[in-house]
Amino acid sequence: MKARGLLLVGLAALLSLGALAWLGIAVFHFWMSSGPPVPQPRDVFFTRALIDLAVAVVLGIGAAFALRYRRAR
């Protein structure tokens, strides 16, 4: 495998791990938004969860594009 292919696979792996981490954070914030409003209101945790979910989706799309670009070359 060429250096460019290894770089793109490594990038895709890092983006995938980042997406999984942000997804875990989003699940935690969704869980916190379903509980009692301590120490912050539930709406704050729900908003954070949506933002974290959006970041996870963007990182996942980036990983998919890195793998697709590697296959195209």
C-alpha positions in Angstrom: 0.0 0.0 0.0 1.3 3.4 -0.9 2.0 6.2 1.6 -1.0 8.1 0.4 -3.3 5.1 1.0 -1.9 4.6 4.4 -2.4 8.3 5.2 -6.0 8.1 4.1 -6.7 4.9 6.0 -5.2 6.5 9.1 -7.2 9.6 8.7 -10.4 7.6 8.2 -9.6 5.6 11.4 -9.0 8.7 13.4 -12.2 10.3 12.1 -14.2 7.1 12.9 -12.8 7.0 16.5 -13.7 10.7 16.9 -17.2 10.1 15.6 -17.6 7.2 18.1 -16.4 9.4 21.0 -18.7 12.2 20.1 -21.6 9.7 19.7 -20.8 8.5 23.2 -20.9 12.1 24.5 -24.2 12.7 22.7 -25.7 9.6 24.4 -24.6 10.8 27.8 -26.1 14.2 27.2 -29.4 12.7 26.0 -29.4 10.6 29.1 -28.7 13.6 31.3 -31.6 15.5 29.5 -34.0 12.8 30.6 -33.2 13.1 34.3 -33.9 15.7 36.9 -32.8 19.3 36.1 -29.8 19.2 38.3 -27.3 21.1 38.0 -28.6 22.5 34.7 -31.9 22.6 32.9 -32.8 19.6 30.7 -33.0 21.8 27.7 -29.3 22.6 28.0 -28.3 18.9 27.9 -30.7 18.2 25.0 -29.2 21.1 23.0 -25.7 19.8 23.8 -26.7 16.3 22.7 -28.0 17.6 19.4 -24.7 19.5 18.8 -22.7 16.4 19.7 -24.7 14.2 17.4 -24.2 16.7 14.5 -20.4 16.6 15.2 -20.4 12.8 15.2 -22.3 12.8 11.8 -19.8 15.3 10.3 -16.8 13.2 11.4 -18.5 10.0 10.1 -19.1 11.6 6.7 -15.4 12.8 6.7 -14.3 9.2 7.4 -16.5 7.9 4.6 -15.1 10.4 2.1 -11.5 9.5 3.1 -12.2 5.8 2.4 -14.0 6.6 -0.8 -11.2 8.8 -2.0 -8.7 6.1 -1.2 -10.7 3.6 -3.3 -11.0 6.0 -6.2 -7.2 6.4 -6.5 
